[in-house]
Amino acid sequence: MAIGTLAAAVAAFGARFDGACLILALLVYVVYSNCMSMLQAWVTQGRIGVGAGLVGVHLVMLLVLATLFYRRLAVYPFWRWLR
């Protein structure tokens, strides 16, 4: 829930709020929650280990959050550095 709230805060700063930011934050939260439930079921069934279950989805969501922060706060877009 905290990641969805942070995503809404990142998207809302400096932007004209038309509801899209809140929908994006809710979508991120729903995907995160569903992934957590799926990984919990896989760990209890023995498909994956506890470490992979704990780290996997959190690492992906941290990357998504870092990307949202970067896109919102960056002065220069990332693709300009690639040239």
NURO-260358 format. One record per residue (C-alpha): residue in three letters; x, y negated, z negated. Coordinates in steps of 0.001 Angstrom, whole numbers. Example, Ala and Ser with C-alpha at 12.3 -4.5 7.8 and 13.67 -1.06 7.14 Angstrom:
BEGIN
{pt 'ala',{12300,4500,-7800}} {pt 'ser',{13670,1060,-7140}} 
// end
This chain:
BEGIN
{pt 'met',{0,0,0}} {pt 'ala',{2885,-2350,-706}} {pt 'ile',{4304,-1898,2788}} {pt 'gly',{972,-2828,4352}} {pt 'thr',{749,-5913,2151}} {pt 'leu',{4279,-6949,3075}} {pt 'ala',{3542,-6407,6755}} {pt 'ala',{527,-8713,6463}} {pt 'ala',{2625,-11328,4698}} {pt 'val',{5326,-11161,7355}} {pt 'ala',{2831,-11410,10173}} {pt 'ala',{859,-14226,8549}} {pt 'phe',{3680,-16699,7909}} {pt 'gly',{3719,-19393,10517}} {pt 'ala',{1105,-17726,12677}} {pt 'arg',{-2425,-18696,13486}} {pt 'phe',{-4499,-16206,11521}} {pt 'asp',{-7239,-14639,13590}} {pt 'gly',{-7595,-11313,11807}} {pt 'ala',{-5023,-9483,13912}} {pt 'cys',{-2424,-9655,11149}} {pt 'leu',{-4722,-8015,8661}} {pt 'ile',{-5721,-5314,11138}} {pt 'leu',{-2042,-4604,11850}} {pt 'ala',{-1307,-4322,8132}} {pt 'leu',{-4238,-1964,7595}} {pt 'leu',{-3167,160,10554}} {pt 'val',{372,415,9187}} {pt 'tyr',{-980,1452,5796}} {pt 'val',{-3328,4084,7247}} {pt 'val',{-545,5623,9336}} {pt 'tyr',{1806,5604,6325}} {pt 'ser',{-797,7181,4045}} {pt 'asn',{-1659,9882,6568}} {pt 'cys',{2002,10710,7098}} {pt 'met',{2510,10987,3346}} {pt 'ser',{-448,13374,3034}} {pt 'met',{784,15460,5947}} {pt 'leu',{4290,15717,4528}} {pt 'gln',{2934,16595,1090}} {pt 'ala',{995,19479,2636}} {pt 'trp',{4072,20632,4564}} {pt 'val',{6197,20616,1414}} {pt 'thr',{3634,22661,-522}} {pt 'gln',{3406,25144,2365}} {pt 'gly',{7176,25428,2501}} {pt 'arg',{7551,24177,6070}} {pt 'ile',{10050,21473,5082}} {pt 'gly',{12175,20788,2048}} {pt 'val',{11401,18322,-704}} {pt 'gly',{14249,16016,309}} {pt 'ala',{13082,15775,3910}} {pt 'gly',{9536,15166,2705}} {pt 'leu',{10609,12350,407}} {pt 'val',{13049,10628,2712}} {pt 'gly',{11492,11120,6154}} {pt 'val',{8403,8966,6133}} {pt 'his',{9895,6335,3813}} {pt 'leu',{12886,5867,6101}} {pt 'val',{10648,5444,9145}} {pt 'met',{8441,2943,7342}} {pt 'leu',{11466,970,6143}} {pt 'leu',{12615,728,9752}} {pt 'val',{9155,-468,10811}} {pt 'leu',{9125,-3034,8009}} {pt 'ala',{12639,-4241,8864}} {pt 'thr',{11591,-4611,12497}} {pt 'leu',{8532,-6635,11512}} {pt 'phe',{10639,-8889,9270}} {pt 'tyr',{13233,-9325,11995}} {pt 'arg',{10675,-10143,14677}} {pt 'arg',{9012,-12708,12448}} {pt 'leu',{12069,-14388,10953}} {pt 'ala',{14656,-14163,13737}} {pt 'val',{15755,-17319,15483}} {pt 'tyr',{17187,-15464,18462}} {pt 'pro',{15559,-12324,19870}} {pt 'phe',{17531,-9109,19651}} {pt 'trp',{17565,-8518,23397}} {pt 'arg',{19576,-11729,23958}} {pt 'trp',{22475,-10158,22053}} {pt 'leu',{22496,-7175,24400}} {pt 'arg',{23536,-9265,27408}} 
// end
